[in-house]
Amino acid sequence: MTEDFLAYLWQFQYFDKKNLKTQKGEPLEVLAIGKRNSNQGADFQGASLRIGKQVWHGSVELHLHVRDWLRHAHEQDSHYNNVILHLVWEDEKAKKEKKATPILRQDKTPIPTLELKSRVSPHLLEKYYRFLRTEVLIPCQAEWATVSPLIKTNALKMALLQRLERKSNDVFQILNQKNNDWEETSYIWLLRHFGFKVNNEPFARLAEILPFKSLRKVADNPHLIEALIFGMAGFLENPTTAYQKELAQHFSFYVHKNNWQYKNLKRQNWNFLRLRPANFPTVRLAQVAALLQKMPHLFSALTEWRQAKEVIQTFSIEPSTYWQAHYDFDKKWKSTSYSNLGKSSIENLLINVVSILTYSKKKYYQESDAGFHSFLLLKTIKAESNQITEIWDSLNEKSNLDKKSLALPHAGATQGFIELYSQACQQRACLNCIIGKELLK
């Protein structure tokens, strides 16, 4: 049993309300359940109850056991002075002592307790426990086909919005650390995703040790941008090739001129293992250099667009002449076309960088259409294909349901499902999912 399930039972009133009585035998009628509270204080606020002949207005606090009220020291906390009902799964002490456990507010006045364990359908409990205990990846996959496409579509849309909200909070955390500097925040967010998972960590570290303001100062000098990026990334130590020596000279001169005190990364911090040359960190760094040269005003370039094709064009860049011919300092391409950002890489950046920064900006400035533009962008990107989305495809195939019938055959749908999977299915948090709630009705 979990407190989330107890909150679910109270919110939807999924228990037997016939002859409802408190632990002391007082008649109880629920007039208003109140609103779920995620901040400090009782779990549901603004509830209305009739207990005996008296109508009460206040909060409802939830616990699995009566003793949890005392264990959490609520009787000493003024935030719980307006609690009018203590809702519990069971009162174990009352069973042993055959009398209700007294629960008091800070002023020593008693609070009525309602025990739910004997009032909940065994069928509902069995289904909930099955969801929690199943070993399959999607707890409800056996019943997936019974859920209407409309419910699934709404679930994916809400999950997508949840993802945008969750990611925007991460962006705001960076923004706060950088004193509300959106340019620096956009730069850090971009680099955190430019490693495409395999090298995200060293890219994130690079963004911290090489500020965007330093690169903006040399935006008109492509060689110097590359020198700073590759130097701070640790690729200019002990140079062997002519171009590497040239960049090392630029880097050394700039550091000496500006009296920089720095601690750069090392080549061994970057992962080359089992990567195709097009995904080598050297290639990605060259692409970042070209991108930042093209976008000295990074924040506006990534967030101020009207149509998806505008921002897609932003990522259509060519690295410098040297990197069009090389994928490492001493290794040449067979074809120069490999040096550019590929379609899948651009789509990945649109999903994880542009859509999130666009949403974050609009939310920050309290614009009403925050989610619309991000969703508009994701609709232009084809549905992703990975291990998680393959599970979704398999479920839909077994239920004779394809992506088109969900009216979401694009990255918005797959991002929604990935969010649903990671935040609900993996954590067995079925009560945070529209589909889970529907099946538990």
Sine and cosine of phi, psi and omega as CSV:
sin_phi,cos_phi,sin_psi,cos_psi,sin_omega,cos_omega
0.00,0.00,0.60,-0.80,0.02,-1.00
-0.77,-0.64,0.38,-0.93,0.05,-1.00
-0.93,0.37,-0.46,0.89,0.07,-1.00
-0.88,0.47,-0.66,0.75,0.01,-1.00
-0.94,0.35,-0.59,0.81,0.05,-1.00
-0.90,0.44,-0.66,0.75,0.06,-1.00
-0.90,0.43,-0.62,0.78,0.05,-1.00
-0.88,0.47,-0.70,0.71,0.01,-1.00
-0.88,0.48,-0.66,0.75,0.00,-1.00
-0.95,0.32,-0.69,0.72,-0.05,-1.00
-0.87,0.49,-0.65,0.76,-0.03,-1.00
-0.97,-0.23,0.06,1.00,0.05,-1.00
0.82,0.57,0.70,0.72,-0.01,-1.00
-1.00,0.03,0.89,0.46,0.09,-1.00
-0.43,-0.90,0.30,-0.95,-0.04,-1.00
-0.95,0.30,0.91,-0.42,-0.05,-1.00
-0.99,-0.16,0.13,0.99,0.02,-1.00
-0.94,0.33,0.77,-0.64,-0.01,-1.00
0.79,0.61,0.71,0.71,-0.04,-1.00
-0.92,0.39,0.78,-0.63,-0.04,-1.00
-0.62,-0.78,0.49,-0.87,0.09,-1.00
-0.96,0.27,0.10,-0.99,0.01,-1.00
-0.88,0.47,-0.39,0.92,0.02,-1.00
-1.00,-0.04,0.07,1.00,0.07,-1.00
1.00,0.02,0.20,0.98,0.01,-1.00
-0.99,0.15,0.70,-0.71,0.06,-1.00
-0.87,0.49,0.67,-0.74,-0.06,-1.00
-0.77,-0.64,0.75,-0.67,0.06,-1.00
-0.77,-0.64,0.77,-0.64,0.00,-1.00
-1.00,0.03,0.90,-0.44,0.03,-1.00
-1.00,-0.09,-0.59,0.81,0.06,-1.00
-0.46,-0.89,0.75,-0.67,-0.09,-1.00
-0.97,0.23,-0.36,0.93,-0.07,-1.00
1.00,0.02,-0.09,-1.00,-0.04,-1.00
-0.89,-0.46,0.70,-0.71,-0.02,-1.00
-0.86,0.51,0.73,-0.69,-0.04,-1.00
-0.91,-0.42,0.82,-0.57,0.00,-1.00
-0.97,-0.23,0.00,1.00,0.00,-1.00
-0.98,-0.18,-0.19,-0.98,-0.02,-1.00
-0.91,0.42,0.62,-0.79,0.00,-1.00
0.90,-0.44,-0.16,-0.99,-0.07,-1.00
-0.91,0.41,0.35,-0.94,-0.13,-0.99
-0.94,0.35,-0.63,0.78,0.03,-1.00
-0.82,-0.57,0.80,-0.60,-0.02,-1.00
-0.89,-0.46,0.53,-0.85,-0.01,-1.00
0.99,0.12,0.47,0.88,0.01,-1.00
-1.00,0.09,0.40,-0.92,0.09,-1.00
-0.75,-0.66,0.74,-0.67,-0.04,-1.00
-0.67,-0.74,0.51,-0.86,0.20,-0.98
-0.95,-0.31,0.90,-0.43,0.02,-1.00
-0.90,-0.44,0.91,-0.41,-0.16,-0.99
0.92,0.39,-0.81,-0.58,0.02,-1.00
-0.97,-0.22,0.01,1.00,-0.09,-1.00
-0.98,-0.19,0.73,-0.69,0.09,-1.00
-1.00,-0.07,0.77,-0.64,-0.02,-1.00
-0.89,-0.46,0.59,-0.81,0.07,-1.00
-0.83,-0.56,0.79,-0.61,-0.02,-1.00
0.16,-0.99,-0.60,-0.80,-0.11,-0.99
-0.91,-0.41,0.34,-0.94,0.07,-1.00
-0.86,-0.51,0.80,-0.60,0.03,-1.00
-0.95,-0.30,0.69,-0.72,-0.07,-1.00
-0.94,-0.34,0.68,-0.74,0.13,-0.99
-0.54,-0.84,0.41,-0.91,0.08,-1.00
-0.95,0.30,-0.61,0.79,-0.02,-1.00
-0.76,-0.65,0.51,-0.86,-0.01,-1.00
-0.85,0.53,-0.63,0.78,-0.06,-1.00
-0.89,0.45,-0.29,0.96,0.00,-1.00
-0.90,0.44,-0.48,0.88,0.06,-1.00
-0.86,0.52,-0.70,0.72,0.00,-1.00
-0.96,0.26,-0.62,0.78,-0.02,-1.00
-0.89,0.45,-0.56,0.83,0.01,-1.00
-1.00,0.03,0.01,1.00,0.04,-1.00
0.85,0.52,0.60,0.80,0.01,-1.00
-0.92,0.39,-0.44,0.90,-0.02,-1.00
-0.93,0.37,-0.17,0.99,0.03,-1.00
-0.95,-0.32,0.05,1.00,-0.12,-0.99
-0.94,-0.35,0.85,-0.52,-0.03,-1.00
-0.91,0.41,-0.34,0.94,0.02,-1.00
-0.91,0.41,-0.25,0.97,-0.05,-1.00
-0.93,-0.36,0.27,0.96,-0.01,-1.00
-0.95,0.32,-0.35,0.94,-0.02,-1.00
-0.99,-0.15,0.23,0.97,0.03,-1.00
-0.94,0.33,0.78,-0.62,0.00,-1.00
-0.94,-0.34,-0.17,0.99,0.04,-1.00
-0.48,-0.88,0.73,-0.69,0.11,-0.99
-0.97,-0.25,0.96,-0.26,-0.05,-1.00
-1.00,-0.06,0.85,-0.53,-0.05,-1.00
-0.77,-0.64,0.38,-0.93,0.09,-1.00
-0.96,0.28,-0.72,0.70,0.05,-1.00
-0.43,-0.90,0.42,-0.91,0.05,-1.00
-0.91,-0.41,1.00,0.04,-0.07,-1.00
-0.90,0.44,-0.61,0.79,-0.02,-1.00
-0.90,0.43,-0.62,0.78,-0.01,-1.00
-0.89,0.45,-0.57,0.82,0.00,-1.00
-0.92,0.39,-0.62,0.79,-0.02,-1.00
-0.96,0.28,-0.67,0.74,-0.09,-1.00
-0.99,-0.12,-0.09,1.00,0.03,-1.00
0.84,0.54,0.62,0.79,0.13,-0.99
-0.38,-0.93,0.48,-0.88,-0.07,-1.00
-0.90,0.43,0.64,-0.77,0.06,-1.00
-0.97,0.25,0.82,-0.57,-0.02,-1.00
-0.95,0.33,0.75,-0.66,0.04,-1.00
-0.86,-0.51,0.80,-0.60,-0.12,-0.99
-0.85,-0.53,0.51,-0.86,0.16,-0.99
-0.99,0.17,-0.03,-1.00,0.00,-1.00
-0.88,0.47,-0.52,0.85,-0.02,-1.00
-1.00,0.01,0.22,0.97,0.06,-1.00
0.97,0.26,0.12,0.99,0.08,-1.00
-0.98,0.22,0.59,-0.81,-0.08,-1.00
-0.98,0.20,0.47,-0.88,0.05,-1.00
-0.89,-0.45,0.78,-0.63,0.04,-1.00
-0.90,0.44,0.54,-0.84,0.02,-1.00
-0.87,-0.50,0.68,-0.74,0.08,-1.00
-0.87,-0.49,0.82,-0.57,0.03,-1.00
-0.99,-0.15,0.75,-0.67,-0.10,-0.99
-0.97,-0.23,-0.30,0.96,-0.20,-0.98
-0.78,0.63,-0.68,0.73,-0.07,-1.00
-0.99,0.12,-0.02,1.00,-0.09,-1.00
-0.93,-0.36,0.09,1.00,-0.05,-1.00
-0.96,-0.27,0.66,-0.75,-0.04,-1.00
-0.86,0.51,0.78,-0.63,0.06,-1.00
-0.85,0.52,-0.55,0.84,0.00,-1.00
-0.90,0.43,-0.67,0.74,0.03,-1.00
-0.90,0.43,-0.69,0.73,0.02,-1.00
-0.89,0.46,-0.69,0.73,-0.01,-1.00
-0.88,0.48,-0.67,0.75,-0.02,-1.00
-0.93,0.37,-0.66,0.75,0.01,-1.00
-0.90,0.44,-0.71,0.70,0.02,-1.00
-0.89,0.45,-0.58,0.81,0.02,-1.00
-0.89,0.45,-0.66,0.75,0.05,-1.00
-0.88,0.48,-0.66,0.75,-0.05,-1.00
-0.94,0.35,-0.59,0.81,-0.17,-0.99
-0.99,-0.11,-0.21,0.98,-0.07,-1.00
-0.89,0.45,0.52,-0.85,-0.01,-1.00
-0.99,-0.11,-0.09,1.00,0.01,-1.00
-0.96,0.28,0.37,-0.93,-0.09,-1.00
-0.92,0.39,-0.64,0.77,0.02,-1.00
-0.95,-0.33,0.94,-0.33,-0.10,-0.99
-0.80,0.60,-0.55,0.83,-0.08,-1.00
-0.98,-0.18,0.28,0.96,-0.14,-0.99
-0.89,0.46,-0.46,0.89,0.02,-1.00
-0.93,0.36,-0.40,0.92,-0.04,-1.00
-0.92,-0.38,0.14,0.99,-0.06,-1.00
-0.82,0.58,-0.67,0.74,-0.07,-1.00
-0.92,0.40,-0.32,0.95,-0.04,-1.00
-0.99,0.11,-0.19,0.98,-0.03,-1.00
-1.00,0.03,0.71,-0.70,-0.07,-1.00
-0.93,0.38,0.50,-0.86,0.06,-1.00
-0.83,0.55,-0.55,0.84,0.00,-1.00
-0.89,0.45,-0.69,0.72,0.03,-1.00
-0.89,0.46,-0.68,0.73,-0.01,-1.00
-0.90,0.43,-0.67,0.74,0.02,-1.00
-0.88,0.48,-0.72,0.69,0.01,-1.00
-0.89,0.45,-0.61,0.79,0.01,-1.00
-0.89,0.45,-0.67,0.74,0.00,-1.00
-0.93,0.37,-0.64,0.77,0.02,-1.00
-0.91,0.42,-0.68,0.74,0.01,-1.00
-0.93,0.37,-0.59,0.81,0.04,-1.00
-0.92,0.40,-0.62,0.78,0.04,-1.00
-0.89,0.45,-0.70,0.72,0.04,-1.00
-0.90,0.44,-0.62,0.79,0.05,-1.00
-0.88,0.47,-0.65,0.76,0.03,-1.00
-0.89,0.45,-0.71,0.70,0.01,-1.00
-0.87,0.50,-0.66,0.75,0.02,-1.00
-0.90,0.44,-0.72,0.69,-0.05,-1.00
-0.90,0.44,-0.70,0.71,-0.01,-1.00
-0.94,0.35,-0.59,0.81,0.00,-1.00
-0.90,0.43,-0.54,0.84,0.06,-1.00
-0.90,0.44,-0.57,0.82,0.07,-1.00
-0.92,0.40,-0.64,0.77,0.03,-1.00
-0.89,0.45,-0.70,0.72,-0.02,-1.00
-0.90,0.43,-0.50,0.87,0.05,-1.00
-0.91,0.42,-0.69,0.73,0.06,-1.00
-0.91,0.42,-0.70,0.72,-0.01,-1.00
-0.84,0.54,-0.65,0.76,0.02,-1.00
-0.92,0.40,-0.64,0.77,0.02,-1.00
-0.92,0.39,-0.48,0.88,-0.05,-1.00
-0.98,-0.20,0.40,0.91,0.09,-1.00
0.81,0.58,0.72,0.70,0.06,-1.00
0.88,0.47,0.47,0.88,0.07,-1.00
-1.00,0.04,0.98,-0.22,-0.06,-1.00
-0.93,0.36,-0.53,0.85,0.00,-1.00
-0.90,0.43,-0.75,0.66,-0.01,-1.00
-0.91,0.42,-0.62,0.78,0.01,-1.00
-0.90,0.44,-0.70,0.72,0.01,-1.00
-0.89,0.45,-0.64,0.77,0.02,-1.00
-0.89,0.46,-0.73,0.68,0.01,-1.00
-0.89,0.45,-0.69,0.73,-0.01,-1.00
-0.90,0.43,-0.64,0.77,0.03,-1.00
-0.89,0.45,-0.76,0.65,-0.05,-1.00
-0.93,0.37,-0.52,0.86,0.04,-1.00
-0.88,0.48,-0.38,0.93,-0.03,-1.00
-0.94,-0.35,-0.03,1.00,-0.06,-1.00
-0.99,0.16,-0.18,0.98,0.07,-1.00
-0.99,0.11,-0.08,1.00,0.02,-1.00
0.75,0.67,0.81,0.58,0.05,-1.00
0.96,0.27,-0.78,0.62,-0.10,-1.00
-0.89,0.45,-0.63,0.77,-0.03,-1.00
-0.85,-0.53,0.45,0.89,0.01,-1.00
-0.88,0.47,-0.63,0.77,-0.06,-1.00
-0.90,0.43,-0.78,0.63,0.03,-1.00
-0.91,0.42,-0.52,0.85,0.07,-1.00
-0.91,0.42,-0.65,0.76,0.03,-1.00
-0.89,0.45,-0.65,0.76,0.02,-1.00
-0.92,0.39,-0.61,0.79,0.03,-1.00
-0.88,0.47,-0.67,0.75,0.00,-1.00
-0.88,0.47,-0.51,0.86,-0.01,-1.00
-0.98,0.19,-0.62,0.79,-0.07,-1.00
-1.00,0.03,-0.27,0.96,0.05,-1.00
-0.84,-0.54,1.00,0.00,-0.06,-1.00
-0.89,0.45,0.46,-0.89,-0.01,-1.00
-0.90,0.43,-0.56,0.83,-0.02,-1.00
-0.88,0.48,-0.50,0.87,0.04,-1.00
-0.94,0.35,-0.61,0.79,0.00,-1.00
-0.96,0.26,-0.55,0.84,0.01,-1.00
-0.90,0.44,-0.52,0.85,-0.02,-1.00
-0.91,0.42,-0.42,0.91,-0.05,-1.00
-0.89,-0.45,0.44,0.90,-0.10,-0.99
-0.87,0.50,-0.43,0.90,-0.03,-1.00
-1.00,0.02,0.10,1.00,-0.03,-1.00
-0.81,-0.59,1.00,-0.03,-0.07,-1.00
-0.86,0.51,-0.57,0.82,0.00,-1.00
-0.92,0.40,-0.63,0.78,-0.01,-1.00
-0.95,0.32,-0.58,0.81,0.09,-1.00
-0.87,0.50,-0.73,0.68,0.03,-1.00
-0.89,0.45,-0.64,0.77,-0.02,-1.00
-0.88,0.47,-0.70,0.72,0.00,-1.00
-0.92,0.40,-0.68,0.74,-0.03,-1.00
-0.92,0.39,-0.78,0.63,-0.03,-1.00
-0.95,0.33,-0.51,0.86,0.04,-1.00
-0.92,0.38,-0.74,0.67,0.01,-1.00
-0.94,0.33,-0.41,0.91,0.04,-1.00
-0.98,0.18,-0.18,0.98,0.09,-1.00
1.00,-0.03,0.34,0.94,-0.05,-1.00
-0.98,-0.20,0.10,0.99,-0.04,-1.00
-0.92,-0.39,0.17,0.99,0.06,-1.00
-0.99,0.16,0.71,-0.70,-0.04,-1.00
0.80,0.60,0.84,0.54,-0.04,-1.00
-0.90,0.44,0.57,-0.82,-0.02,-1.00
-0.86,-0.51,-0.60,0.80,-0.03,-1.00
-1.00,0.01,0.31,-0.95,-0.03,-1.00
-0.88,0.47,-0.69,0.72,-0.03,-1.00
-0.93,0.36,-0.62,0.78,0.03,-1.00
-0.89,0.46,-0.66,0.75,0.03,-1.00
-0.91,0.41,-0.61,0.79,0.02,-1.00
-0.90,0.44,-0.72,0.70,0.02,-1.00
-0.91,0.42,-0.64,0.77,0.00,-1.00
-0.89,0.46,-0.59,0.80,0.03,-1.00
-0.92,0.39,-0.70,0.72,0.05,-1.00
-0.86,0.51,-0.70,0.71,-0.05,-1.00
-0.90,0.43,-0.72,0.69,-0.02,-1.00
-0.89,0.45,-0.67,0.74,0.00,-1.00
-0.89,0.45,-0.70,0.72,-0.05,-1.00
-0.92,0.40,-0.68,0.74,0.00,-1.00
-0.89,0.46,-0.70,0.71,-0.01,-1.00
-0.92,0.39,-0.66,0.75,-0.02,-1.00
-0.89,0.45,-0.63,0.78,-0.07,-1.00
-0.99,-0.15,0.09,1.00,0.04,-1.00
0.80,0.60,0.74,0.67,-0.02,-1.00
-0.95,0.30,0.71,-0.71,0.19,-0.98
-0.95,-0.33,0.94,-0.35,-0.15,-0.99
-0.65,-0.76,0.33,-0.94,0.13,-0.99
-0.74,-0.68,0.97,-0.23,-0.10,-0.99
-1.00,0.07,0.19,-0.98,0.10,-0.99
-0.97,0.25,0.08,-1.00,0.07,-1.00
-0.87,-0.50,0.40,-0.92,0.02,-1.00
-0.83,0.56,-0.59,0.81,-0.03,-1.00
-0.93,0.36,-0.20,0.98,0.08,-1.00
-0.96,0.28,-0.26,0.96,-0.07,-1.00
-0.98,-0.19,0.58,-0.82,-0.05,-1.00
-0.99,-0.13,0.86,-0.51,0.10,-1.00
-0.95,-0.33,-0.29,0.96,-0.17,-0.99
-0.87,0.49,0.76,-0.65,0.07,-1.00
0.84,0.54,0.44,0.90,0.08,-1.00
-0.97,-0.24,0.60,-0.80,0.16,-0.99
-0.95,0.31,0.49,-0.87,-0.02,-1.00
-0.78,0.63,-0.58,0.82,-0.01,-1.00
-0.89,0.46,-0.34,0.94,0.00,-1.00
-0.97,-0.26,0.11,0.99,0.01,-1.00
-0.86,0.50,0.60,-0.80,0.03,-1.00
-0.87,0.50,-0.50,0.86,0.06,-1.00
-0.88,0.47,-0.65,0.76,0.03,-1.00
-0.93,0.37,-0.69,0.72,0.00,-1.00
-0.89,0.46,-0.63,0.77,0.02,-1.00
-0.91,0.42,-0.64,0.77,0.05,-1.00
-0.90,0.43,-0.62,0.78,0.04,-1.00
-0.92,0.40,-0.65,0.76,0.06,-1.00
-0.88,0.47,-0.68,0.74,0.01,-1.00
-0.86,0.51,-0.70,0.71,0.01,-1.00
-0.92,0.40,-0.63,0.78,-0.03,-1.00
-0.92,0.40,-0.69,0.72,-0.03,-1.00
-0.95,0.32,-0.49,0.87,0.09,-1.00
-0.93,0.37,-0.60,0.80,0.00,-1.00
-0.96,0.27,-0.47,0.88,-0.08,-1.00
-0.83,-0.55,0.96,0.28,0.05,-1.00
-0.90,0.43,-0.45,0.89,0.09,-1.00
-0.96,-0.27,0.98,0.19,-0.19,-0.98
-0.90,0.44,-0.71,0.70,-0.09,-1.00
-0.86,0.51,-0.75,0.66,-0.01,-1.00
-0.93,0.37,-0.59,0.81,0.00,-1.00
-0.89,0.45,-0.55,0.83,-0.06,-1.00
-1.00,-0.02,-0.27,0.96,-0.10,-1.00
-0.83,-0.55,-0.34,0.94,-0.03,-1.00
-0.98,-0.20,1.00,0.07,0.01,-1.00
-0.60,-0.80,0.48,-0.88,-0.01,-1.00
-0.97,-0.25,-0.58,0.81,0.01,-1.00
-0.82,-0.57,0.50,-0.86,-0.07,-1.00
-0.85,0.52,-0.57,0.82,-0.07,-1.00
-0.90,0.44,-0.43,0.90,0.02,-1.00
-0.91,0.41,-0.73,0.68,-0.04,-1.00
-0.97,0.24,-0.47,0.88,0.09,-1.00
-0.89,0.46,-0.65,0.76,0.00,-1.00
-0.89,0.45,-0.48,0.88,0.01,-1.00
-0.85,0.52,-0.59,0.81,-0.05,-1.00
-1.00,0.01,0.03,1.00,0.05,-1.00
-0.99,0.11,0.99,0.10,-0.09,-1.00
-0.84,-0.54,0.38,-0.92,0.12,-0.99
-0.88,-0.47,0.77,-0.64,0.07,-1.00
-0.93,0.37,0.08,-1.00,-0.03,-1.00
-0.87,0.49,0.26,-0.97,-0.08,-1.00
-0.81,0.58,-0.66,0.75,-0.02,-1.00
-0.88,0.48,-0.70,0.71,-0.07,-1.00
-0.98,0.18,-0.20,0.98,0.17,-0.99
-0.96,0.29,-0.33,0.94,-0.02,-1.00
-0.95,-0.31,-0.26,0.97,-0.08,-1.00
-0.77,-0.63,0.49,-0.87,0.16,-0.99
-0.92,-0.39,-0.07,1.00,0.18,-0.98
-0.47,-0.88,0.10,-1.00,-0.14,-0.99
-0.92,0.39,-0.32,0.95,0.01,-1.00
-0.76,-0.64,0.33,0.95,-0.07,-1.00
-0.75,-0.66,0.76,-0.65,-0.10,-1.00
-0.98,-0.20,0.51,-0.86,0.12,-0.99
-0.95,0.31,0.39,-0.92,0.20,-0.98
-1.00,0.09,-0.46,0.89,0.03,-1.00
-0.65,-0.76,0.73,-0.68,-0.06,-1.00
-0.93,0.36,-0.32,0.95,-0.05,-1.00
-0.91,0.41,-0.32,0.95,-0.02,-1.00
-0.95,0.33,-0.30,0.96,-0.12,-0.99
-0.97,0.22,-0.34,0.94,-0.04,-1.00
-0.99,0.14,0.33,-0.94,0.11,-0.99
-0.90,0.43,0.81,-0.58,0.00,-1.00
-0.97,0.23,0.20,-0.98,-0.03,-1.00
-0.86,0.50,-0.70,0.71,-0.03,-1.00
-0.91,0.41,-0.58,0.82,0.04,-1.00
-0.92,0.39,-0.68,0.74,0.03,-1.00
-0.89,0.47,-0.70,0.72,0.01,-1.00
-0.89,0.46,-0.62,0.79,0.04,-1.00
-0.88,0.47,-0.66,0.75,0.01,-1.00
-0.94,0.33,-0.57,0.82,0.05,-1.00
-0.90,0.44,-0.65,0.76,-0.03,-1.00
-0.95,0.33,-0.75,0.66,-0.17,-0.98
-1.00,-0.07,-0.30,0.96,-0.03,-1.00
-0.91,-0.41,-0.87,0.48,-0.13,-0.99
-0.91,0.41,-0.75,0.66,-0.04,-1.00
-0.89,0.46,-0.59,0.81,-0.02,-1.00
-0.96,0.28,-0.71,0.70,0.01,-1.00
-0.91,0.42,-0.62,0.78,0.03,-1.00
-0.89,0.46,-0.71,0.70,0.02,-1.00
-0.90,0.44,-0.69,0.72,-0.04,-1.00
-0.88,0.47,-0.68,0.74,0.00,-1.00
-0.89,0.46,-0.74,0.67,-0.04,-1.00
-0.92,0.40,-0.59,0.81,0.05,-1.00
-0.93,0.37,-0.66,0.76,-0.02,-1.00
-0.88,0.48,-0.66,0.75,-0.01,-1.00
-1.00,-0.04,0.20,0.98,0.11,-0.99
0.83,0.56,0.68,0.73,0.08,-1.00
-1.00,0.10,0.65,-0.76,-0.15,-0.99
-0.94,0.33,-0.39,0.92,-0.09,-1.00
-0.98,-0.18,0.54,0.84,-0.10,-1.00
-0.81,0.59,-0.78,0.63,-0.07,-1.00
-0.97,0.23,-0.39,0.92,-0.10,-0.99
-0.88,0.47,-0.75,0.66,-0.07,-1.00
-0.92,0.39,-0.63,0.78,0.03,-1.00
-0.91,0.41,-0.67,0.74,0.03,-1.00
-0.91,0.41,-0.61,0.79,0.03,-1.00
-0.87,0.49,-0.66,0.75,0.02,-1.00
-0.91,0.41,-0.73,0.69,-0.05,-1.00
-0.91,0.42,-0.48,0.88,0.03,-1.00
-0.92,0.40,-0.39,0.92,-0.02,-1.00
-0.99,0.10,-0.14,0.99,-0.06,-1.00
-0.97,-0.24,0.71,-0.70,-0.04,-1.00
-0.90,0.43,0.43,-0.90,0.01,-1.00
-0.84,0.54,0.71,-0.71,-0.02,-1.00
-0.96,0.29,0.38,-0.93,0.05,-1.00
-0.78,-0.63,0.94,-0.35,0.04,-1.00
-0.49,-0.87,-0.10,-1.00,-0.08,-1.00
-0.87,0.49,-0.59,0.81,-0.03,-1.00
-0.96,0.27,-0.71,0.70,-0.02,-1.00
-0.93,0.37,-0.42,0.91,0.07,-1.00
-0.91,0.42,-0.55,0.84,0.07,-1.00
-0.89,0.46,-0.71,0.71,0.01,-1.00
-0.88,0.48,-0.72,0.69,0.02,-1.00
-0.85,0.53,-0.68,0.73,-0.02,-1.00
-0.89,0.45,-0.67,0.74,0.02,-1.00
-0.90,0.44,-0.66,0.75,-0.02,-1.00
-0.93,0.37,-0.60,0.80,0.03,-1.00
-0.91,0.42,-0.66,0.75,-0.01,-1.00
-0.92,0.39,-0.44,0.90,0.00,-1.00
-0.98,-0.21,0.29,0.96,0.00,-1.00
0.82,0.58,0.68,0.74,-0.06,-1.00
-0.73,-0.68,0.85,-0.53,0.02,-1.00
-0.96,-0.27,0.06,-1.00,-0.06,-1.00
-0.89,0.45,-0.56,0.83,-0.04,-1.00
-0.90,0.44,-0.57,0.82,0.00,-1.00
-0.93,0.36,-0.30,0.95,0.08,-1.00
-1.00,0.02,-0.06,1.00,0.00,-1.00
0.87,0.50,0.45,0.89,-0.01,-1.00
-0.64,-0.77,0.83,0.55,-0.05,-1.00
-1.00,0.09,0.84,0.55,-0.10,-1.00
-0.43,-0.90,-0.05,-1.00,-0.07,-1.00
-0.91,0.41,-0.40,0.92,0.07,-1.00
-0.88,0.48,-0.63,0.78,0.01,-1.00
-0.94,0.33,-0.73,0.69,-0.05,-1.00
-0.93,0.38,-0.59,0.81,0.08,-1.00
-0.91,0.42,-0.61,0.79,0.06,-1.00
-0.89,0.46,-0.69,0.73,-0.02,-1.00
-0.93,0.36,-0.63,0.78,0.04,-1.00
-0.88,0.48,-0.67,0.74,0.04,-1.00
-0.90,0.44,-0.69,0.72,0.01,-1.00
-0.87,0.49,-0.69,0.73,-0.03,-1.00
-0.91,0.41,-0.74,0.68,-0.10,-0.99
-0.97,0.26,-0.58,0.81,-0.09,-1.00
-1.00,-0.08,-0.33,0.95,-0.01,-1.00
-0.87,-0.50,-0.87,0.49,-0.11,-0.99
-0.87,0.49,-0.78,0.62,-0.04,-1.00
-0.88,0.47,-0.56,0.83,-0.03,-1.00
-1.00,-0.04,0.04,1.00,-0.05,-1.00
0.82,0.58,0.60,0.80,0.03,-1.00
-0.99,-0.11,0.87,0.50,-0.07,-1.00
-0.88,0.47,-0.41,0.91,-0.02,-1.00
-0.98,0.22,-0.13,0.99,0.09,-1.00
-0.99,-0.11,0.14,0.99,-0.09,-1.00
-0.84,-0.54,0.72,-0.69,0.00,-1.00
-0.86,0.50,-0.64,0.77,-0.02,-1.00
-0.91,0.41,-0.69,0.73,0.03,-1.00
-0.87,0.49,-0.70,0.71,0.01,-1.00
-0.89,0.45,-0.63,0.78,-0.01,-1.00
-0.90,0.44,-0.68,0.73,-0.03,-1.00
-0.95,0.30,-0.38,0.92,-0.01,-1.00
-1.00,-0.01,-0.04,1.00,-0.02,-1.00
-0.83,0.56,0.00,0.00,0.00,0.00
